[in-house]
């Protein structure tokens, strides 16, 4: 039933694949332990409280599932059967089968791990994975699937974008005489990313704070070199990837890349790219940014319960917090160190492949390496 109806029930492909994977895992485990009556799972199983309790015991008794994974399995199955019959949507919850959620471990990457990770880069694919982590961090911990969807249609700016990789936002920089427009580096470019839960709402992320555009340039270059079948159009400077993760084919391609990136990042810096959001948030917490501001910065809803009367933060204030986190994280110098360490080196497997073409830093880059993006802190401006 689910395979035939998930689209009609407004489930996205990623959700559908997760539901199918979990249902299959539960059915296979039931068969393995001699409970063949649950293969296949049927809707009457979830209408009978005794059967629901039995399935709850089976899921909780699976030694390969952590307590939080058990919760996830039950919630996903509830989501599935609830699409068929609303009376079933809380079947495990109403029979007290859902375990108490444990506090999740929060994984962050320390600055020293990022610098050490540069020394662990041996191949062009290693560098691609490392740049993917940096880009996710620069976009406030944006999810990997969302990064694959970035293209020029999601980009907005008040000015015409002449050079898609050079028009950095560096608010304190005063250009030298060769720049005709004094405000060239004071113009913001935004990524307008549709939220997963509602396509009508979009999350606006400052897109051209240095070194974000430079990272995009090199990541796009490496995706084309390493696996051209996944590469985005050469006519779209911001389309790093050329597949749609919301299709079966695109989802399969992303799964290959995701596993590749995860394994390489764990070897290089000790964590996967899932750590970028926690790392970004951790820097904000250390800077004294209010939790409610950080939630807005990450696109979380702040309109529930006691927060309903909360006035949403102005986009310019969120941009300042974004820049403050860039400054405090030292992400600019991580990028500088990455390029300067690898630009004269060949890859481990080939004496021909170069990590970076010979780089000559321009004035704006020299400025960013020497100074912070902000002359004052966010707290000085908005306290």
N, C-alpha and C positions, 0 to 999 in steps of 0.2 A: 504493500500500500504506500509506504513512504517513498520508495523509488519513483512511483508513478505520480505522486502528488506534492513533492516538496516545493516545486516551483509555484504551483497554484496556491500553496499555503504561505507564500512570501518568504521562504527560507532562501538564503544566499548559498552559493555553491560551497563555500568554505564550511558553513554550518552543516549543510547536507552531508558532506564528506565525513565530518566529525561524527554526526549522528549514526551514519551507516557503519563507521569503524567501531563505535562503541557497542552498537547492537550486535554486530558480528562477533566482537570479543566476548560479550556476555553469553551469547549462544554457544560459542566454542568451549568456553569454560564450563558451562552447564553440562555439555556433552562429555567433557573430560572427567567430570566428577560423578557421572552416572545419572544426571538429571536430564535425560534425553527429552522429557516432555516439554522442555523449554527451548527446543530447537525444532522448528523456528518459534520465536516469541510471537504470541498472538494477543490481540486486544482483550479477550476475555481474561487472560492472565492478570491484567491490571485492573480489572473490574472486581475481582475477587480479593478481599482483604487478606485471606489466608495465603493465597498465591503471592500477593505482593510482599507479605512478611517473609515468605520462603525465599523469594528473589532477593530481598534486602539482605537476608542472612548469607545468601550465596555470594553477593557482591562484597559484603563486609568480610567474608571469609577467604577471599582471594588474596593469598600472600604477596602477590605481585603489585597490589594496589595500595598506595598510601592512603591515609585517612582522607586527605583532601581530594585524591583521585576517586575514591569511593563516592564522595559527595558529588563530584563532577559527573560521574557515570549516572547517578540517580537523577540529577537535575536535567541532564541531556535526554534521558529516556522520558522523564515527565514532560519535557518540552515536545518530544515527538508524539507521544500518545495523546497529549492535550490538544494537538492540532486535529486529531481524529474526533475526540470527544472531550469537551471542556471539563466534564465531570472527572476525567482521569488525570488532569494536569498536575495534581498535587498528591498522586497516589502514594508515593513513598513518604512524603511529608506527613500526611494525615494518619499514616499507620506507624509513625515514629521510627522510621527506618533510617532516616538521614543522620549520620554521625555529626557531632559538633565539630565545626571547622576549626582547624588549628591555625595559629598565626604562621603565615608564610615567611620563609626565609627571604630576605632582601639581598640581592647580589649587586654590588657596585664594583666598578673598576677604579682602582686608585691611580693617581697620576704616574707613580713609579712603574706600575704595571704597563701603562701605555708606552712609556719610554723603553722599557725592557722589551715590549712586544715588537718594537721596530727592529731590534737585533735578531728577532726570531723569524723575520720575513726572509724566505729563501726563494720563492717563486713568484711569478706574476699573479697567480691565483691567490697566493697569500696576501699580496698587496691589495688585490681587489677586495678580499674579505675585510682587511683592515680599514680600507677607505669606506666600505659599507658601514662599519661601526661608527667611524667619524661622522659620516653624513647623517646617520640616524640620530646621533647625539646633537649635531648642529640643528636638526629639525625637531628638537625637544623630545627625543626618544620616539620618533615616529615609527610605527610598526613596519616590519619588512614588507608585507604585502602592499601597504600603502605607498611605500617608496617605489615599488614596481609600477604603480599607476601614474606617477608624476609625468606630466607633459605640459606643453606650452598653453594648452587650453585652461589649465588650472592656475595659471600665473596672471597676476594683475599688477599694474603699476600706473602711477599718475603721469609718468613720462614715457617716451618711446625708448625701448631698450635697444641701444645701438650695438653694444657688444655684450652678448649674453653671459660671458664669463669674466668680464672686467668691471662691470658696474657694481662694485661692492658698496655696501652701506657702512661708511666710517664717519660718524657725525661730527667728530672733532677735527677732522683733517682739513687743513687749508691748502688747496692745490698750488703748485708752483706755476710759473708764467706760461708753461706749455699747455695748460688747461684753460681753454677759453671760457668754460662755464664753471664759475666758482662753486656752484651747488651740485656738481657732477656726482660727488660721493655722498651727498646728503639726501638722495632720493631712495625711497624704500620700494622694494619689490616683495610681493606677497604670494605665498602658496595658499590657495583656497581649497583645502582638502575636505571633501564630503565626509561627514561622520558616518560611521558604520551603522548606527542604529536608526538614523534618519537621513535620507539623501537630501532633504530640504535644508538641513542645517549644515553649515560649513565652518571648519576650523581655520582661522587665518594665522599663518605662521610667517614671521619675518624670514625671507628667503635669501636675501643677499648680504647678510652680515658676514664680513670676512671671517674665515676662509671658505664659506659654504659653496660659492660658485666655483672656486678653484677645485674643490674636492669633487664636485659634480663633473667637471671637465675631465679629470683624470680617471674617475670611475667609469664614465661613459667610454673613454678610450680603451680601458682595460677589458670591459665587457665585450667590446668589439674584437679585441685581440684574442681573448681567451675562449670565447664561445660566440661566434658571430651569429649563430642561429637564434640567440636570445637577445641580440642587440636592438636598440631602438633606432628609429629613423635618423639618418644623418641630416635630414632637413629640420629636425626638431631638436634644438640644443639641450632641452631639459628631459627628453625621453631617453632615459638610460636603458630601459628594457623595451622590447618590442612585442611582448605578449600581454594578454589580458588575463589576469589572475582569476577573474570571475567566470572564466570558461574552463571546461574540463582539461583542454590541452594546456592552457596557460597555468592552471593550478598544478598540473603535473610538472611543468617546467620549473615553476617556483619551488616545488618540493625538492627537486634535484639541487637547485641553487641553495636553498635554505640549509639542507643537510651539509652541503659543502662548506658554506660560510660558518656554520655552527662548529663543525669539527676543527676547522683551521683557527678560528678565534679562540676556542678553548685551549688549543695548543700554544697560541701566541700570547694571549693576555689572561688566560685563565677563566674567561667567561664568554658566553655567547652574546649576540647583539641584543638579546632580550634584556641585557643589563643596562642599556643606554638610558632608558627612561628613569630607572632608579638612580643611576649615576647623575643624570641631569638634575633630578629632584634633590638629591643629597647635597649637591653644590649650592642649590637655592636655600635649603634649610640652614646650611653653615653660614650663608650670607645674611641670615635673619629675615628671609622673606616669609610673609604670613602663609600658612598652609592653604587658606582659601584662595590666595593669589596664585599659588603654585598649581592648584587644581584647575583654575581657569586657564593658566598657561598651557596645561597639558590637554585642554579640551574637555575636562570633566564637567558634569552638570553641577551647578551650585544653587539649584532652585528647589531643593527638597527640604521638607521639615522646617527647622528653625532658620534656614537660609533663604526662605522664600522672599523675605523683605530685603535681601542683600542686593545692593546696586552693583550691576556688572562693571568690571574695571574697564576703563578706557583703553583702547588698543595701544595708544602711545605709551601708557604705563607698562603694559605687558611687554612691549618692545624693549623698554629700559631694563626690565627684569631679565629678559632674554640676553641682552648685551652684558649685564652684570655677571650672569652665569658664564658667559664666554670668557670674560676677564678673569674671574676667580678660578675657573677650571684650567686655565693656561692652554686652552685648546689651540690657540693660534701658534704658540711655540711648539706644541706637539706636531702640528702640520709642518712647520718650518724644519724641525729636526728630522721628520720623516723624509722630506724631499732632499735635504742636504746630506743625510746619511746614505741614501740609496742612489742618488743621481749619478755617481761615478762608478757604481757597482753593476756587475752582470749578474744574471740570475744563477741559481745553484745548478740548474740542469742545462744551461746553454750559455756559451760564451758570446753569443750574438745578441740575446735579448737584454735590453736595458730596462731598468725599472722606471726611470724618468728620462725624458729628453733633457739635454743640458738646459738648466734654468738660470736665467738672469733676473733677479728680483727687480721690480720697478719701484718708483718712489712711494706709491701707496702701500706696497708690501713692506718696504723698509720702515715706513712709519708704523705700521701695525705691529711689526716685530719689536720696535723700540718703545712704543707707548701702549697704553690700554685704549680700548674703544671708547671708554668714558673717562673724563677727567675727574668726575665726581661719582660717588656711589649712588645707587638707586635710592638708598635710605636718605642721603643728603638731599636729593631732589624731591622726594615724596613724603618725607617725615612730617 
